[in-house]
Amino acid sequence: MTRITMTVDGATVSDDVAPRTLLVHYLRQTLGKTGTVVGCDTSNCGACTVHLDGQSVKSCNVLAVQADGGEVTTIEGLADDGELHPVQRAFHECHALQCGYCTPGMIMQSVDLLAENPDPSDDEIRIGLEGNLCRCTGYQNIVQAVRTAAKEVRS
């Protein structure tokens, strides 16, 4: 077992974990952060995307020990004092979800995209989200949601 300490959604946590424990399993099973979804377990779908030290990562591709000393933000940590993050709100308002399985990863990747490029074109949005798969929506409303959130983030 290896002792790790990290900040998750603003709270410091310390635990002993097996060195092979994936960050997604640590978040879900140990910390109860079930908004971080296990999709494909192969890093193809992006459903498990979280932010590690301000950058989006696929948490099924990161060991918990690699996050030691880091700051992790999950989909649950985006809301601020009960107020949805602009991207979360835009996904809701633009109907950018159907089954909802990919939504946490899409939102986390979108937040990272807008941090890097606050005024992306539709093509830049599609490229920025290409590592996140959705089998339900056809992506049109997702692109619209990111555009809508971008306007709010810029103002």
Secondary structure, 3 states (H helix, E strand, C coil): CEEEEEEECCEEEEEEECCCCEHHHHHHHHCCCCCCCCCCCCCCCCCCEEEECCEEEEHHHCEHHHHCCCEEECHHHHCECCECCHHHHHHHHCCCCCCCCCHHHHHHHHHHHHHHCCCCCHHHHHHHCCCCCCCCCCCHHHHHHHHHHHHHHHC
